[in-house]
Amino acid sequence: MTVNLADYEHITGPVIASAIEVHKATGAGMLERAYMPCLEFELRQRGIRFKVQHPISFLYKGVSLDMACRADLIVDDVVVVELKSVAAILPIHEAQLLTYMRLANCPVGLIINFNVPRLVDGVRRKVNPRATAVSTHKSAAAPGT
């Protein structure tokens, strides 16, 4: 069974709504690291379960490279979220997200670029073409862990 973005809307929708709230309050023009604690606050307020700066390990020629990559956020163990504050989302940003999704075995990913007049224009949703759909649930566990 292939991944369908609509199956994850109950997770991605509140994440995007949280980012929109942050953008409304702060505007564009700050560094990514300034938006992260604001987004964490909004996600916690909504009871969304997520991991921050989650290390992603992988094997290279039989050698485990621990913490070689870090995803900005992994939400509900199924959505990788990468924050940006750039003039435009480039193909390299999308490649980074897809790689993190594959390595973390997450079916869905979001790039959220805060450096836009309207945040909705800075959001890109991606599907991991190598993933199969996984069971999702409403977030209720300890948020921000």
SEPA-864675 format. One record per residue: residue number from 0; residue in one letter; x, y, z of N, C-alpha, C, O in turn. Coordinates in Angstrom, 2 decimals, decimal comma, padded with zeros to 5 digits, always signed. Layout:
BEGIN
- NUM|a|X|Y|Z|X|Y|Z|X|Y|Z|X|Y|Z
...
This chain:
BEGIN
- 0|m|+000,85|-001,19|+000,00|+000,00|+000,00|+000,00|+000,90|+001,25|+000,00|+001,82|+001,35|+000,81
- 1|t|+000,63|+002,17|-000,89|+001,43|+003,38|-000,98|+000,95|+004,43|+000,02|-000,16|+004,35|+000,54
- 2|v|+001,81|+005,39|+000,26|+001,52|+006,45|+001,21|+000,62|+007,49|+000,54|+000,85|+007,88|-000,61
- 3|n|-000,38|+007,93|+001,27|-001,31|+008,95|+000,82|-001,22|+010,12|+001,80|-001,43|+009,94|+003,00
- 4|l|-000,90|+011,31|+001,30|-000,77|+012,48|+002,18|-002,02|+012,72|+003,02|-001,92|+013,15|+004,17
- 5|a|-003,19|+012,45|+002,46|-004,44|+012,68|+003,19|-004,53|+011,84|+004,45|-005,18|+012,24|+005,42
- 6|d|-003,88|+010,68|+004,46|-003,90|+009,82|+005,65|-003,12|+010,42|+006,81|-003,26|+009,96|+007,95
- 7|y|-002,32|+011,44|+006,55|-001,49|+012,06|+007,58|-001,89|+013,50|+007,86|-001,20|+014,21|+008,59
- 8|e|-003,00|+013,93|+007,28|-003,46|+015,30|+007,45|-003,74|+015,63|+008,93|-003,55|+016,77|+009,35
- 9|h|-004,17|+014,64|+009,71|-004,44|+014,90|+011,14|-003,15|+015,21|+011,89|-003,20|+015,70|+013,02
- 10|i|-002,00|+014,92|+011,30|-000,71|+015,27|+011,90|-000,14|+016,51|+011,23|+000,24|+017,46|+011,91
- 11|t|-000,07|+016,51|+009,90|+000,55|+017,65|+009,20|-000,28|+018,93|+009,34|+000,28|+020,02|+009,41
- 12|g|-001,59|+018,81|+009,36|-002,45|+020,00|+009,50|-002,14|+020,81|+010,75|-001,90|+022,01|+010,65
- 13|p|-002,15|+020,18|+011,94|-001,82|+020,93|+013,16|-000,38|+021,45|+013,20|-000,12|+022,49|+013,79
- 14|v|+000,55|+020,73|+012,57|+001,94|+021,22|+012,52|+001,99|+022,50|+011,68|+002,61|+023,48|+012,09
- 15|i|+001,33|+022,48|+010,53|+001,30|+023,67|+009,68|+000,56|+024,81|+010,37|+000,99|+025,96|+010,29
- 16|a|-000,54|+024,51|+011,03|-001,28|+025,54|+011,77|-000,40|+026,15|+012,86|-000,45|+027,36|+013,09
- 17|s|+000,39|+025,33|+013,53|+001,31|+025,83|+014,55|+002,35|+026,76|+013,93|+002,65|+027,82|+014,49
- 18|a|+002,89|+026,37|+012,78|+003,89|+027,19|+012,10|+003,28|+028,51|+011,64|+003,93|+029,56|+011,71
- 19|i|+002,04|+028,47|+011,16|+001,36|+029,70|+010,76|+001,20|+030,63|+011,95|+001,40|+031,84|+011,82
- 20|e|+000,85|+030,08|+013,10|+000,72|+030,90|+014,31|+002,05|+031,56|+014,67|+002,08|+032,74|+015,03
- 21|v|+003,14|+030,81|+014,57|+004,47|+031,37|+014,85|+004,78|+032,49|+013,87|+005,25|+033,55|+014,26
- 22|h|+004,51|+032,24|+012,59|+004,81|+033,23|+011,55|+003,99|+034,50|+011,74|+004,49|+035,60|+011,52
- 23|k|+002,74|+034,34|+012,13|+001,89|+035,52|+012,39|+002,47|+036,37|+013,50|+002,45|+037,59|+013,42
- 24|a|+003,00|+035,72|+014,53|+003,52|+036,44|+015,70|+004,91|+037,02|+015,46|+005,23|+038,08|+016,00
- 25|t|+005,74|+036,35|+014,64|+007,13|+036,77|+014,50|+007,45|+037,40|+013,16|+008,34|+038,25|+013,07
- 26|g|+006,74|+037,00|+012,12|+007,06|+037,47|+010,78|+008,27|+036,76|+010,20|+008,84|+035,85|+010,82
- 27|a|+008,65|+037,19|+009,02|+009,80|+036,61|+008,33|+011,07|+037,35|+008,75|+011,01|+038,41|+009,38
- 28|g|+012,22|+036,78|+008,40|+013,47|+037,50|+008,58|+014,37|+037,03|+009,70|+015,48|+037,55|+009,85
- 29|m|+013,92|+036,08|+010,50|+014,79|+035,58|+011,57|+015,48|+034,31|+011,10|+015,13|+033,74|+010,07
- 30|l|+016,47|+033,87|+011,86|+017,15|+032,61|+011,58|+016,27|+031,44|+012,00|+015,39|+031,57|+012,84
- 31|e|+016,55|+030,28|+011,39|+015,78|+029,07|+011,71|+015,77|+028,79|+013,21|+014,74|+028,43|+013,77
- 32|r|+016,92|+028,96|+013,84|+017,02|+028,62|+015,27|+016,13|+029,50|+016,15|+015,83|+029,13|+017,28
- 33|a|+015,70|+030,65|+015,65|+014,78|+031,50|+016,40|+013,35|+030,98|+016,29|+012,56|+031,13|+017,23
- 34|y|+013,01|+030,37|+015,17|+011,65|+029,85|+014,98|+011,42|+028,53|+015,73|+010,30|+028,24|+016,14
- 35|m|+012,49|+027,75|+015,91|+012,34|+026,42|+016,50|+011,68|+026,46|+017,88|+010,70|+025,74|+018,08
- 36|p|+012,16|+027,24|+018,85|+011,51|+027,21|+020,16|+010,07|+027,70|+020,12|+009,23|+027,26|+020,91
- 37|c|+009,78|+028,62|+019,21|+008,40|+029,11|+019,07|+007,51|+027,98|+018,56|+006,40|+027,78|+019,06
- 38|l|+007,99|+027,26|+017,56|+007,21|+026,14|+017,01|+007,06|+025,05|+018,06|+005,98|+024,46|+018,18
- 39|e|+008,10|+024,76|+018,81|+008,00|+023,76|+019,88|+006,91|+024,16|+020,87|+006,11|+023,32|+021,29
- 40|f|+006,88|+025,43|+021,24|+005,85|+025,93|+022,17|+004,45|+025,68|+021,60|+003,58|+025,17|+022,30
- 41|e|+004,25|+026,04|+020,34|+002,93|+025,88|+019,71|+002,53|+024,40|+019,63|+001,38|+024,06|+019,87
- 42|l|+003,47|+023,54|+019,29|+003,17|+022,11|+019,21|+002,79|+021,56|+020,58|+001,84|+020,78|+020,70
- 43|r|+003,52|+021,96|+021,61|+003,18|+021,52|+022,98|+001,79|+021,99|+023,38|+001,03|+021,25|+024,00
- 44|q|+001,46|+023,24|+023,03|+000,14|+023,80|+023,35|-000,97|+022,95|+022,73|-002,07|+022,86|+023,28
- 45|r|-000,68|+022,35|+021,59|-001,68|+021,54|+020,89|-001,60|+020,06|+021,28|-002,36|+019,25|+020,76
- 46|g|-000,70|+019,71|+022,18|-000,58|+018,33|+022,63|+000,00|+017,39|+021,58|-000,29|+016,20|+021,57
- 47|i|+000,82|+017,94|+020,69|+001,41|+017,15|+019,61|+002,72|+016,54|+020,10|+003,56|+017,22|+020,68
- 48|r|+002,87|+015,26|+019,86|+004,08|+014,53|+020,27|+005,16|+014,70|+019,21|+004,92|+014,46|+018,03
- 49|f|+006,36|+015,11|+019,65|+007,45|+015,34|+018,69|+008,80|+015,17|+019,36|+008,93|+015,21|+020,59
- 50|k|+009,81|+014,97|+018,51|+011,21|+014,89|+018,95|+011,96|+016,02|+018,26|+011,74|+016,28|+017,07
- 51|v|+012,84|+016,69|+019,01|+013,60|+017,82|+018,49|+015,03|+017,39|+018,19|+015,64|+016,65|+018,96
- 52|q|+015,57|+017,87|+017,07|+016,95|+017,57|+016,67|+017,23|+016,07|+016,82|+018,22|+015,66|+017,41
- 53|h|+016,32|+015,30|+016,26|+016,38|+013,84|+016,38|+017,54|+013,28|+015,55|+017,60|+013,48|+014,34
- 54|p|+018,47|+012,56|+016,22|+019,60|+011,99|+015,48|+019,14|+010,86|+014,56|+018,30|+010,04|+014,92
- 55|i|+019,72|+010,83|+013,37|+019,42|+009,78|+012,40|+020,74|+009,09|+012,05|+021,64|+009,70|+011,48
- 56|s|+020,82|+007,84|+012,39|+022,02|+007,05|+012,10|+021,79|+006,25|+010,82|+020,66|+006,01|+010,42
- 57|f|+022,90|+005,84|+010,19|+022,78|+004,97|+009,03|+024,06|+004,17|+008,86|+025,10|+004,48|+009,45
- 58|l|+023,96|+003,13|+008,05|+025,10|+002,27|+007,77|+025,80|+002,75|+006,51|+025,16|+003,03|+005,49
- 59|y|+027,11|+002,82|+006,60|+027,93|+003,12|+005,43|+028,98|+002,03|+005,32|+029,89|+001,95|+006,16
- 60|k|+028,87|+001,21|+004,31|+029,80|+000,10|+004,08|+029,98|-000,73|+005,34|+031,09|-001,11|+005,71
- 61|g|+028,85|-001,02|+005,98|+028,87|-001,87|+007,15|+029,21|-001,18|+008,46|+029,21|-001,81|+009,51
- 62|v|+029,50|+000,12|+008,40|+029,84|+000,88|+009,61|+028,66|+001,76|+009,98|+028,14|+002,51|+009,16
- 63|s|+028,23|+001,66|+011,24|+027,12|+002,49|+011,72|+027,64|+003,89|+012,02|+028,54|+004,07|+012,84
- 64|l|+027,05|+004,87|+011,36|+027,40|+006,27|+011,61|+026,30|+006,87|+012,46|+025,27|+007,32|+011,97
- 65|d|+026,54|+006,86|+013,76|+025,56|+007,36|+014,70|+025,50|+008,88|+014,65|+026,52|+009,56|+014,58
- 66|m|+024,30|+009,39|+014,69|+024,03|+010,82|+014,71|+024,69|+011,57|+013,57|+025,10|+012,72|+013,74
- 67|a|+024,81|+010,94|+012,41|+025,40|+011,59|+011,24|+024,50|+012,71|+010,72|+024,99|+013,68|+010,14
- 68|c|+023,20|+012,59|+010,94|+022,22|+013,59|+010,52|+021,29|+013,88|+011,70|+021,15|+013,08|+012,62
- 69|r|+020,66|+015,04|+011,64|+019,66|+015,39|+012,65|+018,46|+016,03|+011,98|+018,58|+017,04|+011,28
- 70|a|+017,31|+015,43|+012,19|+016,06|+016,03|+011,69|+015,63|+017,12|+012,67|+015,71|+016,92|+013,88
- 71|d|+015,19|+018,25|+012,16|+014,74|+019,32|+013,05|+013,66|+018,80|+013,99|+013,74|+018,99|+015,21
- 72|l|+012,64|+018,16|+013,43|+011,55|+017,59|+014,22|+011,11|+016,28|+013,58|+011,11|+016,14|+012,36
- 73|i|+010,73|+015,34|+014,42|+009,98|+014,18|+013,95|+008,71|+014,16|+014,77|+008,75|+014,04|+016,00
- 74|v|+007,59|+014,26|+014,09|+006,28|+014,37|+014,74|+005,58|+013,02|+014,68|+005,44|+012,41|+013,61
- 75|d|+005,13|+012,58|+015,84|+004,36|+011,34|+015,95|+005,05|+010,13|+015,33|+004,40|+009,17|+014,92
- 76|d|+006,37|+010,19|+015,26|+007,20|+009,10|+014,70|+006,93|+008,83|+013,23|+007,38|+007,80|+012,72
- 77|v|+006,22|+009,70|+012,52|+005,91|+009,45|+011,11|+006,15|+010,64|+010,19|+006,19|+010,46|+008,97
- 78|v|+006,31|+011,85|+010,71|+006,48|+013,03|+009,87|+007,78|+013,74|+010,23|+007,98|+014,17|+011,37
- 79|v|+008,67|+013,85|+009,24|+009,90|+014,62|+009,41|+009,59|+016,06|+009,05|+008,98|+016,33|+008,01
- 80|v|+010,00|+017,00|+009,90|+009,78|+018,43|+009,63|+011,14|+019,12|+009,61|+011,91|+019,04|+010,57
- 81|e|+011,43|+019,79|+008,52|+012,65|+020,57|+008,38|+012,29|+022,04|+008,29|+011,51|+022,43|+007,42
- 82|l|+012,86|+022,84|+009,17|+012,61|+024,28|+009,16|+013,66|+024,99|+008,33|+014,83|+024,62|+008,35
- 83|k|+013,23|+025,99|+007,60|+014,13|+026,81|+006,79|+013,75|+028,27|+006,96|+012,62|+028,61|+007,31
- 84|s|+014,74|+029,13|+006,72|+014,50|+030,56|+006,61|+015,39|+031,04|+005,47|+016,45|+031,63|+005,67
- 85|v|+014,93|+030,76|+004,26|+015,72|+030,99|+003,05|+014,89|+031,74|+002,02|+013,66|+031,81|+002,11
- 86|a|+015,58|+032,30|+001,03|+014,88|+033,05|-000,02|+013,94|+032,15|-000,81|+012,86|+032,58|-001,23
- 87|a|+014,34|+030,90|-001,02|+013,50|+029,95|-001,76|+013,89|+028,53|-001,36|+015,05|+028,26|-001,05
- 88|i|+012,91|+027,65|-001,38|+013,20|+026,23|-001,15|+013,83|+025,70|-002,43|+013,25|+025,79|-003,52
- 89|l|+015,01|+025,13|-002,28|+015,77|+024,62|-003,42|+015,67|+023,11|-003,50|+015,27|+022,45|-002,54
- 90|p|+016,02|+022,55|-004,64|+016,02|+021,08|-004,75|+016,88|+020,39|-003,69|+016,53|+019,29|-003,25
- 91|i|+017,97|+021,00|-003,26|+018,81|+020,39|-002,23|+018,06|+020,28|-000,90|+018,28|+019,32|-000,16
- 92|h|+017,19|+021,23|-000,59|+016,39|+021,17|+000,63|+015,41|+020,00|+000,55|+015,21|+019,27|+001,53
- 93|e|+014,81|+019,82|-000,62|+013,89|+018,70|-000,80|+014,62|+017,37|-000,76|+014,11|+016,40|-000,22
- 94|a|+015,83|+017,32|-001,32|+016,64|+016,09|-001,28|+017,02|+015,76|+000,17|+016,99|+014,59|+000,57
- 95|q|+017,36|+016,77|+000,95|+017,69|+016,56|+002,36|+016,49|+015,97|+003,09|+016,62|+014,99|+003,82
- 96|l|+015,33|+016,55|+002,89|+014,12|+016,04|+003,54|+013,84|+014,60|+003,15|+013,58|+013,76|+004,01
- 97|l|+013,90|+014,31|+001,85|+013,63|+012,94|+001,39|+014,64|+011,95|+001,97|+014,27|+010,82|+002,31
- 98|t|+015,90|+012,35|+002,08|+016,92|+011,48|+002,68|+016,61|+011,22|+004,14|+016,67|+010,07|+004,60
- 99|y|+016,28|+012,25|+004,88|+015,94|+012,08|+006,30|+014,71|+011,20|+006,46|+014,66|+010,36|+007,37
- 100|m|+013,72|+011,38|+005,59|+012,51|+010,56|+005,65|+012,86|+009,09|+005,42|+012,37|+008,21|+006,13
- 101|r|+013,71|+008,84|+004,43|+014,10|+007,46|+004,12|+014,89|+006,85|+005,28|+014,60|+005,73|+005,71
- 102|l|+015,89|+007,59|+005,79|+016,73|+007,05|+006,86|+015,95|+006,85|+008,16|+016,22|+005,91|+008,91
- 103|a|+015,00|+007,74|+008,43|+014,20|+007,64|+009,65|+012,98|+006,74|+009,46|+012,23|+006,49|+010,40
- 104|n|+012,78|+006,27|+008,24|+011,65|+005,41|+007,90|+010,31|+006,10|+008,20|+009,39|+005,50|+008,75
- 105|c|+010,24|+007,37|+007,82|+009,01|+008,14|+007,99|+008,33|+008,31|+006,63|+009,00|+008,63|+005,65
- 106|p|+007,04|+008,10|+006,56|+006,34|+008,16|+005,28|+006,07|+009,56|+004,74|+005,85|+009,72|+003,54
- 107|v|+006,09|+010,58|+005,61|+005,70|+011,92|+005,19|+006,69|+012,93|+005,75|+007,26|+012,74|+006,82
- 108|g|+006,89|+014,02|+005,01|+007,77|+015,08|+005,47|+007,23|+016,45|+005,10|+006,44|+016,60|+004,16
- 109|l|+007,68|+017,44|+005,85|+007,32|+018,84|+005,59|+008,58|+019,68|+005,60|+009,44|+019,54|+006,48
- 110|i|+008,69|+020,56|+004,63|+009,66|+021,66|+004,71|+008,84|+022,89|+005,01|+007,85|+023,17|+004,33
- 111|i|+009,23|+023,62|+006,04|+008,52|+024,85|+006,39|+009,53|+026,00|+006,32|+010,44|+026,09|+007,15
- 112|n|+009,34|+026,87|+005,33|+010,21|+028,02|+005,12|+009,53|+029,26|+005,69|+008,50|+029,70|+005,19
- 113|f|+010,13|+029,81|+006,75|+009,54|+030,97|+007,42|+009,85|+032,29|+006,72|+009,29|+033,32|+007,09
- 114|n|+010,72|+032,29|+005,73|+011,14|+033,53|+005,09|+010,27|+033,85|+003,88|+010,76|+034,03|+002,76
- 115|v|+008,97|+033,92|+004,11|+007,99|+034,22|+003,07|+006,93|+035,16|+003,66|+006,71|+035,16|+004,87
- 116|p|+006,27|+035,96|+002,81|+005,21|+036,84|+003,34|+004,03|+036,07|+003,93|+003,50|+036,44|+004,97
- 117|r|+003,62|+034,98|+003,25|+002,53|+034,13|+003,74|+003,11|+032,73|+003,95|+003,62|+032,12|+003,01
- 118|l|+003,03|+032,24|+005,17|+003,69|+030,96|+005,47|+003,17|+029,82|+004,61|+003,94|+028,94|+004,24
- 119|v|+001,90|+029,83|+004,27|+001,35|+028,75|+003,46|+002,13|+028,60|+002,15|+002,19|+027,50|+001,60
- 120|d|+002,72|+029,69|+001,66|+003,51|+029,64|+000,43|+004,90|+029,03|+000,66|+005,60|+028,72|-000,30
- 121|g|+005,29|+028,86|+001,92|+006,59|+028,31|+002,25|+006,55|+026,87|+002,71|+007,54|+026,36|+003,23
- 122|v|+005,42|+026,20|+002,53|+005,27|+024,82|+003,00|+005,32|+023,87|+001,80|+004,65|+024,08|+000,79
- 123|r|+006,13|+022,83|+001,95|+006,18|+021,75|+000,96|+005,93|+020,44|+001,67|+006,57|+020,14|+002,68
- 124|r|+005,01|+019,66|+001,14|+004,72|+018,33|+001,68|+005,37|+017,31|+000,76|+005,31|+017,44|-000,46
- 125|k|+005,98|+016,30|+001,36|+006,62|+015,25|+000,57|+006,22|+013,89|+001,09|+005,95|+013,70|+002,28
- 126|v|+006,19|+012,93|+000,16|+005,92|+011,53|+000,50|+007,20|+010,75|+000,28|+007,90|+010,97|-000,71
- 127|n|+007,51|+009,85|+001,18|+008,65|+008,97|+001,05|+008,27|+007,87|+000,06|+007,45|+007,02|+000,40
- 128|p|+008,83|+007,87|-001,14|+008,42|+006,88|-002,14|+008,79|+005,45|-001,76|+008,27|+004,50|-002,34
- 129|r|+009,68|+005,29|-000,79|+010,10|+003,95|-000,37|+009,30|+003,43|+000,82|+009,43|+002,27|+001,21
- 130|a|+008,47|+004,29|+001,38|+007,72|+003,90|+002,57|+006,40|+003,26|+002,18|+005,87|+003,48|+001,09
- 131|t|+005,89|+002,47|+003,09|+004,53|+001,98|+002,97|+003,73|+002,67|+004,06|+004,28|+003,11|+005,06
- 132|a|+002,47|+002,77|+003,85|+001,62|+003,45|+004,82|+001,73|+002,76|+006,17|+001,78|+001,53|+006,25
- 133|v|+001,77|+003,55|+007,23|+001,82|+003,02|+008,58|+000,61|+003,51|+009,34|+000,02|+004,54|+009,01
- 134|s|+000,26|+002,77|+010,35|-000,87|+003,15|+011,18|-000,55|+004,44|+011,92|+000,53|+004,57|+012,50
- 135|t|-001,47|+005,39|+011,90|-001,28|+006,63|+012,63|-002,40|+006,78|+013,64|-003,45|+006,15|+013,54
- 136|h|-002,15|+007,63|+014,61|-003,13|+007,86|+015,67|-003,08|+009,32|+016,06|-002,15|+010,04|+015,70
- 137|k|-004,06|+009,74|+016,79|-004,04|+011,09|+017,33|-002,98|+011,20|+018,40|-002,83|+010,29|+019,22
- 138|s|-002,22|+012,29|+018,40|-001,18|+012,49|+019,39|-001,78|+012,63|+020,77|-002,71|+013,42|+020,98
- 139|a|-001,26|+011,88|+021,71|-001,73|+012,00|+023,09|-000,60|+011,75|+024,07|-000,75|+012,03|+025,26
- 140|a|+000,52|+011,24|+023,59|+001,64|+010,93|+024,48|+002,36|+012,20|+024,87|+002,01|+013,30|+024,42
- 141|a|+003,37|+012,05|+025,71|+004,13|+013,18|+026,22|+004,68|+014,04|+025,09|+005,57|+013,60|+024,36
- 142|p|+004,18|+015,28|+024,94|+004,65|+016,14|+023,88|+006,08|+016,63|+024,15|+006,49|+016,80|+025,30
- 143|g|+006,80|+016,86|+023,07|+008,12|+017,44|+023,19|+009,18|+016,52|+023,72|+010,21|+016,98|+024,21
- 144|t|+008,93|+015,22|+023,64|+009,94|+014,29|+024,16|+010,78|+013,74|+023,05|+011,68|+012,94|+023,30
